[in-house]
Amino acid sequence: MLAVGHSSAATLALRFGAEDPRVDAIVAFNAVTDVEAHVGASTLAAVAPVAPGAAEALRASSPLQHVDQLRAKPVFLFHSVED
């Protein structure tokens, strides 16, 4: 199976591909690879009182946290300055 996505779907393709053994390869166009940094510390701080654990959930959802699993599969990661 091939996981493919663009933008937020590319981030999901990387995350899904890292975890699901049925995925043989991943193609990601303009993915956010560090979700926590993309969202920003000020946004995380603002969300924390109403959504406890949101920062941890975002960190866990970030493909950056799953590099070891991603290294085990072919990954085509396309990045550009403007999405």
KENUKE-975782 format. One record per residue: x, y, z of N, C-alpha, C in turn; residue in one letter. Coordinates in Angstrom, 1 decimal, decimal comma. Last residue first. Example, Ala and Ser with C-alpha at 12.3 -4.5 7.8 and 13.67 -1.06 7.14 Angstrom:
  n.east  n.north    n.up  ca.east  ca.north   ca.up  c.east  c.north    c.up  r
    12,8     -2,2     7,1     13,7      -1,1     7,1    12,9      0,0     7,9  s
    13,2     -5,7     7,8     12,3      -4,5     7,8    13,2     -3,3     7,8  a
REM end
This chain:
  n.east  n.north    n.up  ca.east  ca.north   ca.up  c.east  c.north    c.up  r
     3,2     26,7     0,2      2,3      25,6     0,0     1,2     25,9    -0,9  d
     6,4     27,9    -0,5      5,0      28,2    -0,4     4,1     27,0    -0,7  e
     8,7     26,4    -0,5      8,6      27,5     0,4     7,2     27,9     0,6  v
     8,3     22,8    -0,4      8,5      24,1    -1,1     8,3     25,2    -0,1  s
     9,1     19,4    -0,6      8,9      20,6     0,2     9,1     21,8    -0,7  h
     8,4     16,0    -0,6      8,6      17,2    -1,4     8,2     18,4    -0,6  f
     9,7     12,9     0,0      9,2      14,1     0,7     9,5     15,3    -0,1  l
     9,2      9,7    -0,2      9,4      10,8    -1,1     8,8     12,0    -0,5  f
    10,5      6,9     1,4      9,7       8,1     1,6    10,2      9,2     0,5  v
    10,6      3,5     2,1     10,9       4,5     1,1     9,9      5,7     1,3  p
    11,2      2,7     5,6     10,4       2,7     4,4    10,8      3,7     3,4  k
    12,6      3,2     7,9     12,5       1,8     7,4    11,7      1,6     6,1  a
    12,3      5,8     8,5     13,6       5,4     7,9    13,5      3,9     7,4  r
     9,9      5,8    10,0      9,9       6,3     8,6    11,2      5,9     7,9  l
    10,8      5,0    12,5      9,8       4,1    11,7     9,8      4,5    10,3  q
    12,4      7,2    13,1     13,0       5,8    13,1    12,1      4,9    12,3  d
    10,7      9,4    13,1     11,7       9,3    12,1    12,2      7,9    12,0  v
     8,6     10,3    14,7      8,5       8,9    14,2     9,6      8,7    13,1  h
     8,6     13,0    15,3      8,7      12,0    16,4     8,8     10,6    16,0  q
     8,0     14,1    12,8      9,4      14,3    13,4     9,6     13,3    14,5  l
     5,3     13,9    12,5      6,1      12,9    11,9     7,6     13,0    12,4  p
     3,3     14,4    15,4      4,3      15,0    14,5     5,1     13,9    13,9  s
     1,7     13,5    17,4      1,2      13,4    16,0     2,2     13,8    15,0  s
     3,1     14,2    19,7      3,0      12,8    19,4     2,5     12,6    17,9  a
     2,6     16,9    19,7      4,0      16,4    19,6     4,0     15,0    19,2  r
    -0,2     16,9    20,0      0,4      17,5    18,8     1,9     17,0    18,6  l
    -0,3     15,8    22,6     -1,0      15,1    21,5    -0,4     15,6    20,2  a
     1,0     17,7    24,1      1,6      16,4    24,1     1,0     15,6    22,9  e
    -0,7     19,9    23,7      0,7      20,0    23,3     1,3     18,6    23,2  a
    -3,1     19,0    24,9     -3,0      19,2    23,5    -1,6     19,3    23,0  a
    -3,3     18,6    27,7     -2,7      17,5    26,9    -2,6     17,8    25,4  g
    -6,3     20,5    28,0     -5,2      19,9    28,6    -4,6     18,7    27,8  p
    -7,8     22,8    26,6     -7,5      21,5    26,1    -6,2     20,9    26,7  a
    -7,8     25,2    28,0     -9,1      24,6    27,6    -9,0     23,2    27,0  v
    -5,2     25,8    28,6     -6,2      25,8    29,7    -7,5     25,1    29,3  p
    -3,8     25,4    26,0     -3,6      24,5    27,2    -4,7     24,6    28,2  a
    -4,1     27,4    24,1     -5,0      26,2    24,1    -4,9     25,4    25,3  v
    -2,0     29,1    24,7     -3,4      29,6    24,7    -4,4     28,5    24,7  a
     0,2     27,5    24,3      0,0      28,1    25,6    -1,5     28,6    25,7  a
     0,0     27,0    21,5     -0,1      25,9    22,5    -0,4     26,4    23,9  l
     0,4     29,6    20,6     -0,9      29,0    20,4    -1,1     27,8    21,3  t
     3,1     30,0    21,4      2,0      30,9    21,9     0,6     30,3    21,7  s
     4,5     28,0    20,0      4,4      28,0    21,5     3,3     28,9    22,0  a
     3,2     26,6    17,0      3,8      27,6    17,8     3,5     27,6    19,3  g
     2,6     24,9    14,8      1,5      25,5    15,6     2,0     26,7    16,4  v
     5,2     24,1    14,1      4,3      24,8    13,1     3,2     25,5    13,8  h
     6,2     22,8    16,3      6,8      24,1    15,9     5,9     24,9    14,9  a
     4,4     20,6    16,3      4,5      21,5    17,4     5,1     22,8    17,1  e
     4,9     19,4    13,8      3,6      19,9    14,1     3,7     20,9    15,2  v
     7,1     19,0    11,6      7,2      19,3    13,1     6,0     20,1    13,4  d
     6,3     18,6     9,0      7,0      17,5     9,7     7,2     17,7    11,2  t
     3,8     19,1     7,0      4,3      19,7     8,2     5,0     18,6     8,9  v
     4,4     18,5     3,4      3,9      18,1     4,8     4,5     19,0     5,8  a
     4,6     18,8     0,6      4,4      20,0     1,5     3,8     19,6     2,8  n
     3,7     15,6    -0,1      3,9      16,9    -0,8     3,6     18,0     0,2  f
     4,8     12,4     0,3      4,3      13,6     1,0     4,7     14,9     0,3  a
     4,5      9,0     0,0      4,8      10,2    -0,8     4,1     11,4    -0,1  v
     5,8      6,0     1,2      5,0       7,2     1,4     5,5      8,3     0,5  i
     5,3      2,4     1,2      6,1       3,6     0,8     5,1      4,8     1,1  a
     3,8      0,4     2,4      5,1       0,0     1,9     6,0      1,2     1,5  d
     1,7     -0,2     5,0      2,2       0,8     4,1     3,6      0,5     3,7  v
     1,2     -2,1     6,9      0,7      -2,4     5,5     1,2     -1,4     4,5  r
     2,0     -1,2     9,3      2,9      -2,0     8,6     2,4     -2,4     7,2  p
     1,6      2,1    10,3      0,9       1,0     9,8     1,8      0,1     9,0  d
     3,3      4,2    11,2      2,7       3,3    12,2     2,1      2,0    11,6  e
     4,2      5,7     9,1      5,1       5,3    10,1     4,6      4,2    11,0  a
     1,8      6,2     7,7      2,9       5,3     7,1     3,9      4,9     8,1  g
     0,6      8,0     9,4      0,0       6,8     9,1     1,0      5,7     8,6  f
     2,5     10,2     9,1      2,1       9,6    10,4     1,6      8,2    10,3  r
     2,5     10,7     6,4      3,7      10,3     7,1     3,4      9,6     8,4  l
    -0,3     11,3     6,0      0,3      10,1     5,3     1,6      9,7     5,9  a
    -0,5     13,6     7,6     -1,2      12,3     8,0    -0,6     11,1     7,3  l
     1,0     15,3     6,0      1,4      15,0     7,4     0,8     13,8     7,9  t
    -0,6     15,2     3,8      0,8      14,7     3,7     1,3     14,4     5,1  a
    -2,8     16,5     4,6     -3,0      15,1     4,3    -1,6     14,4     4,2  a
    -1,8     19,1     4,8     -2,1      18,4     6,1    -2,3     16,9     5,8  s
    -0,1     18,7     1,8     -0,3      19,6     3,0    -0,7     18,8     4,2  s
    -1,1     15,6     0,4     -0,6      17,0     0,2    -1,0     17,8     1,4  h
    -0,2     12,1     0,2     -1,0      13,3     0,6    -0,3     14,6     0,3  g
    -0,2      8,6     0,3      0,1       9,8    -0,4    -0,7     10,9     0,1  v
     1,0      5,4     0,9      0,3       6,5     1,5     0,8      7,8     0,9  a
     0,4      2,3    -0,7      1,2       3,5    -0,7     0,3      4,6     0,0  l
     0,9     -1,2     0,0      0,0       0,0     0,0     0,9      1,2     0,0  m
REM end
